[in-house]
Amino acid sequence: MEPLVVGSMASSSYQVVTSESGPQTRFIARSLSLHVSIVGYSSMEHCSRFRQALLRRNNLLRSPRQDTTCMLRFTSQNKFGGDCRKVQAAVDDFYLGRTLRVPVAAACLRNHDKDESRAKDRLPVPVEETRYFNFIVIGSGVAGLRYALEVAKVGSVAIVTKSEPHESNTNYAQGGVSAVLDPSDSVESHIRDTIVAGAFLCDEETVEVVCREGPERVKELMAMGASFDHSEDGQLHLTKEGGHSHHRIVHAADVTGREIERALLTAVQNNPNISFFEHHFAIDFLTKQEGSSVRCYGVDTLNIKSKEVLRFIGGVTMLAAGGAGHIYPNTTNPRVATGDGVAMAHRACAVISNMEFVQFHPTALADEGLPIRPKHRENVFLISEAVRGAGGILYNQSMERFMPQYDSRWELAPRDVVARSIEDQLKKRKEKYIYLDISHKPSKEILSHFPNIAAVCLQYGLDITKQPIPVVPAAHYMCGGIQTGLSGETSVWGLYAAGEVTCTGLHGANRLASNSLLEALVFSRRAVEPSIEYALGVGISHQDIDEAKEWPRVIEASAVLDKFQLQNISTFTACQREQLQQIMWDYVGIVRSTERLEIAQAQLKELESVWEDCLCKHGWNPLMVNTELCEMRNLISVANLVVSSALARQESRGLHYTTDFPDLVERQRFPTFIFPSFPISLKGNSQVIYKMPVEPARISEKRGDLS
C-alpha cells in the first residue's frame, strides 16, 4: 500500500508502511550528500535493539560514500500495529550531519494491540493539565516583575519561576542602577561612556533610548517603594564606577538588586491579576511554524516539587529568564542561571546575537585567600565594582599596584580591561588571586557603603576595614543573547524578551557597570504596549488550538524509570556538567585562541555524544524530562553558541580577546548573528525531542531580521 507520511522536517521524512511481514517504520534522512535509510519493526520489544543499532549512527554518517544505505531488520513476525510513542522511542535523537537532531513526528497510527500484557511497557499517559493566561512571564527578576505589573492592568498574568521568587540575578546585583540624575551630568555623557565601554559595537539608537528613558524608570521604582541611599542633604547618593565619567549610580548600600527585588515582589504579591508559579522549570516553548515565521503560544513547565508537567498557553510570552553563568565553574550567578532562556529561544528558532561576549567580573571573592575557607558553594561571592569606584586599589600578592601598567584609567578602567590585566598578572606570577584594598578609607565610610560585603568577609575571618580582599575574575554576565528590537520583540511572533537573556545592542562588546538593571527596566517597560496590542489584536484564540495534535505531552522521568536508572543518569550528568564547565574555563575564558576554541568545540561535541549515549543506555526516552537533564541540555546548547560565535569573530574587541587576532579590526565592527535553519517544519513543544543545530555564526552589518 502507499506509504503514509506522518511527519516532515527540512529534507527528512518519516513513513509508516505495511508489508506482508507487518507494519514497519521507515525513517528517511538526507543530510548534505548522504542518504541513510533505516527500516525496523515498530513493535515495542524491538525498540531497545533498534535503539542500540542507532547508537552506531555516527559510523554510518561518516561514510565517504555519496549514497549509504543501512537496513536494520528484525526476525519477529509480529503483526502489531505501531504505537506512535514506540516509534518515537525507537528513533529518537537521530544524527544528521554533525549537529542536527530530528524529531520523530507523532505518528497517526492505529493501535491494534489487544494484548494487555504489553501495557506495562508503554509510557504512562501524562497528566494533561493546561492553564490559560493573557500573559505568561518566565523569570522573576527585575525585567519579569516590572513587565508583569504593567500588563496585569489589562489581563491575567502567570509568572513562572525556577526556584523561589527572589532567586534571580537581580537579587545578587550589588552595585546599582546607572542613570543621569545629577544636574552636572548629561545623557550625552552616559551615551558616550556606554559606547566606549562597549568597544564601539553598541547599537547607538538603543543606547540613546536607554540612557534617555533611564531616569524616569528609576523614579518609577522609587514611587513603588524602592529605597535608595541619600546624602545628608536629602539628595540621592550617587556613586561612580569603572568606565563612568560621572557619579550616576543609584544604589541601596551594596544590596541594590535585593532592594529592587523586594519592592517589585511586594507589588506583585499584592496584585490579584498576577499568579505566581514558583519551582516551575520552563522546558520548551509551544511553537508553530506559519509560512516562514514561527509563532509562540506558550510554554511547557515542570513542577520541580510535584514532578508534574504543567502547560501554559497565553496570548504573549515574555522571556526574562536571566543569564548563563553556570557554563563556567566559577561564576557570581545563582544556581538557576543555566542559560535556559537562550537555549529555549534557540530551539524555537529565535535569532541569537553576540554570544562571544561573556563578561568576567574582575573581582569575585577568592576563597583560597580567606583566613577561613568556605565550604563548597555553587556561586562565588561578588565584590562590587563600587569598591573600586570608591577608591579600592588592586595589588598583586607582593602588594605592588599593577593597573597603571595596563590602562591610564587605572582601577576605573572598564571591566574587560581590568579582568585581562588581572589574568595577565596571575599567569605571569603563577598566583591564584590578587588583592583589592579599600582599608585606607575611613572604617565608618566602608561599613556604611559596603555593609554586606564587610559582613560576608568577616564570616571568613577577613576585616575589610583593615585587610585587603583576595579577589579573582569570575563569569558574571552574558552580553549576548536573544536578538530583540526596541520594543523587546524577538524573531518569534508572540515571544518578547527582556533582561540578561537578550541582546538589545546596548552593551556591545562589553557591558558598562550598572547598565544591566537599567536595561531590564527600560525594555521590560517598552515591551508592554506592543505586547498588549499583539495579545488583544492578533493573539491566539485558546479554543482554536488542538493541543493533542500540535504539541505532544512530556512526562517526568521518575514516572517511568526506576531509582537505579535515575541515579546512574543523575550521577553521570553531574560529572559531564563539571567537565563542560572545565572545558569552557580552560579554552573559552578571558583570553582565547582559535586552536583552543576548536579544541573546545570538539570536546563539547564528544561530551554531548557520550552523554546522550548514556541516557539511551539507561532507558531514557525523548519525551521524558527532569530538571537536571533539561539544564544539561541547555548548558550544552549555550556553550556551543558561545564557541561558535567566538570562532566567527576574527579580531579582539571588548570581552572577546584572541591571541591569533589581537587587534581591533574596524571592518568587523558589526554584531555576530546565529540565524535558525529554514525551511523547517516546526511542530511540537519546541523540540523536547530534538535540538536545533548550532548554525555557523557570522558577522553582519545588519541586525537580525525580527519581522
Buried (B, 14 or more C-beta within 10 A) or exposed (E): EEBEEBBBBBEBBBBBEBEEEBBBBBBBBBBEEBBBBBBBBBBBBBBEBBBEBBBEBEEBBEEEEEEBEBEBEBEEEBEBBBBBBBBBBBBBBBBBEEBBBBBBBBBEBEEEBEEEEBEEEBBEEBBEEBBBBBBBBBBBBBBBBBBBBBBBEBBBBBBBBBBEBBBBBBBBBBBBBBBBBEEEBBBEBBBBBBBBBBBBBBBEEBBBBBBBBBBEBBEBBEEBEBEBBEEEEEEBBBBBBBBBBBBBBBBBBBBBBBBBBBBBBEBBEEBEBBBBBBBBBBBBBBBBBEEEBBBBBBBBBBBBEEBBBBBBBBBBBBBBBBBBBBBBBBBBBBBBBBBBBBBBBBBBBBBBBBBBBBBBBBBBBBBEBBEEEEEEEEBBBBBBBBBBBBBBBBBBBEEEBBBEEBBEBBBBBBBBBBBBBBBBBBEEBEBEBBBBBBBEBEEEEBBEBBEBBBEBBEEBEBEBBEBBBBBBBBBBBBBBBBBBBBBBBBBBBBBBBBBBBBBBBBBBBBBBBBBBBBBBBBBBBBBBEBBBEBBEEEBBEBEEBEBEEBBBBBBBBEBBBEEEBBEBBBEBBEEBBEBBBEBBBEBBBBBBBBEBBEBBBEBBBEBBEEBBBBBBBBBBBBBBBBBBBBBBBBBBBBBBBBBBBBBBBEBBBBBBBBEEBEEBEEEBBBBBBBBBEEEBBBBBBBBBBBBBBBBEBBBBEEBBEBE
